[in-house]
Each structure stands twice: as C-alpha cells, then as structure tokens.
Amino acid sequence: ILNPQPPSAERRQLTVMFCDLVGSTALSTQLDPEDLREVVRNYQQTCAVVIQRYEGHIAQYLGDGLLAYFGYPLAHEDDAARAVRAGLEIIEALPRQALSPFQGEGWGEGSVQSSSCSNPPHPNPLPKGARGLQVRIGIHTGLVVVGEMGGGAKREQLALGETPNIEIGRAHV
C-alpha cells in the first residue's frame, strides 16, 4: 500500500556550502584509481572535520564535491558566518595536503590538520615545490524547503529551492 501523505518538509532559512575539488578530472588521468580514491577520501575527511567543527551538516557527497548545510538540522543565529569560517579553514587546510602519496609525508589519514583532530599536525606536510589540493567553495543563504527526497533504499534529507541551486552552479564555474 502506498502512503498517500508525502513526507513532511520544513521551510527555513539555510546557508548552503558546496565544495568542489579543483582539477579532479586531470588527477584521474595522472593517478592510479586507488591513489585517486585516497586523495578524494582525504579531501572529504578534511572538509568533514572542519564542517562538523562549525556544526554544519554534510547533506551529500557528490563524487569529488560535497554539499553542506549550516542551519539544519540545528539552527544558529550565525550560521552564515559559521559557513564562511568553515570555508576559509578548508581553503587554508587543503594546500598542505599532497596530491599523491609519492609527493611527501603529508599523505594519509593523519594528514588532516585541525585543532579538533586527535592526530597532531605533521611538521612538514609537503616537500618544497609540491602542489597541494585546491578547492572551490560556494556559499549562499536563503529560504529553502528541507525534507525527505528519493525512493527505495536511497532517501536523503535535501534542501530544495534557489539557494542550493545557486551554490552548485557557482562552484562549478
């Protein structure tokens, strides 16, 4: 029997952040798929640690991108400022991470550098001249409707409206 009632949704002010790894297509041609996976996992872990520190919520991992909400499920008066601070910290942290396990000692699970990590920062994460990861980040605040979307076993709490669409488009420019 189908449920005639759609799942409940909530209208609210939300700050949306979209992070996109720069140059991932080029990386996929330069790295072995297993190494690329580790690069993307390390990038995602770094972003997740920072976003969680500012009480953001990762709504989706989209390949080499991720979508985060500030103001859902918990709202704060300063959600927009939290998102900006998180974005700046992510931008600062990623260049210290090597693109490849062959570029330096900053590679791997312990290379995430933040004050809330149990792993201490590595004193010299990248060798001189090595290029670190770069990210594009879009942030926008506006009205959305947040509710359950999807079907079958794949259901997510997603925000819909102009706000998340603007950010995904900006980050890919």
N, C-alpha and C positions, 0 to 999 in steps of 0.2 A: 504494500500500500504506500503510495506516495504521500508525503507530507504536504498538504495544501498551503501551509503557512511558510513563507520564506524565512530563513534565519534572521534574527534581529540584527539591526545595524544601528550605529550611533553616529550622529552628526557632531563634529567637533573641530576645533582649531588644532592644526597639526603642523609641525615642522618636519619636512621630509629631507633626507640626505641621500644622495646617490653617489657612490664611489665607483670609479671605473679605472682599472689598471691600464696605464698607458703602454702601448707597444706590445700588447699580449699576442697579437697576430704574428708580429715579427719574432717574438720569443718562441712561439710554437714552431717556427721553421728552424730556429737555432738550437733548441734544446731537445733532448730526448723526452718523450711524453712523461716518463716517470719524474724526471727533473722538473719539467714544467708544472706537474701536479704539485710538487713540493714548494715551488715558488708561489703558486697561487694559494696553497694552503697557508703558507707563512704570511702572505699578504692578508688573507682573510682573518687569520688569528690576530694579527696586529690590529686590524680595524675593529674586530670584535672586542678586544680588551679595552681599547680606547672608548668605543661607543658605550660599552657597559659601564665604564667608569663615570660617564656623564649621564647615566640612567636612560640611555637610548635603548631602543628595541630593534633588533635586526628582523625585518619582516621577510626578506627573501635574499637568497644567494642566487645570483643570475650569472652563471659562468664566472667571468673574471670581474663581475660587478656585484655590488650589494646595495640593498635598499634598507634604510634605517628610518625609524620614526622616533621623534622626540615629542612627547606629549601623548603617547599611547604605549602601553596601557595605563601608565601613570602620567598625570599632567603636572607640570610645574609652571610657575609664573614666568620663568626664564628659559623655557625650552628652546627658543630660537638662539639665545646666547650659548646654551649648552651645546647645541649642534655646531655652531661656529667654532667654539673652543675645541670640540672633538675633531672637527675637520682640520683645523690648524695643527693639532697634535699629530694627526695621521700623516699630514703632508710633511711634517718635520721628522717623523719616525721612519718612514719608508726609504728615503735615500740612504739610510745607514745599513740597509739590508742588501746583501749581494744578490745579483740576478741569477747566479748559478753556484752550485756547490763547489765549483772549481775556482771561484774568484776570491775566496777569502774565508776567514774564520767566522764571519758573521752569519754563516748559513745555519739553518736548522731551527728546531723548536725553541732553543734557549736564546735565540737572537731577538725575540720580541723585547723591546726596551720600553719599560714604563715603570712608574713608581709603584703600581699595584701588582706587578708580576712577582712571582716567587723567585724567578731567575734574575740574578744581578746582571746589569748591562755589561756587555763584553767591552773591554777597554779599547779594542781596535777592530770594530766590526768589518770594515772594508779596507783592503790594501790600497795604497796610494794609487790614484788613477782609475780605480774600478768605478763603474757606474752603478748606482743603486736603483731601486724601484721608484717609479713615479706614478702618481695617481691624479685623476681629475675628479673634482668633487663639486656637486651642485647642491644648493640648499635653498629651499623655498618654504614659506609659511602661508597657510591659507585654510579655508574651510574644506573639509572632506567628509565622506561617509565611510566609516570603518565597519566592516562586517565580514562574515564568513563567505568565502568565494571558493569555487572549484567543485569537483564532483568525485564520486567514488572514494577511494582511499586518500586522495590528494586534496585536502582542504586547508585553506590559509585564511588568516585574518588580514585582509588587504584594505588599504585606503583607496578610494576612488574619487575622482574629481580632477579639476585642472591642476591642482598643486603637485601631485606626484608625476603627472604627465610632463609638466614644465621641466622638472628636475631631470628626468630620464633623458629628455631631449637635449638639455643644456650640457649634460655630462658627456654626451656622445659627439658634440660638435668639435 
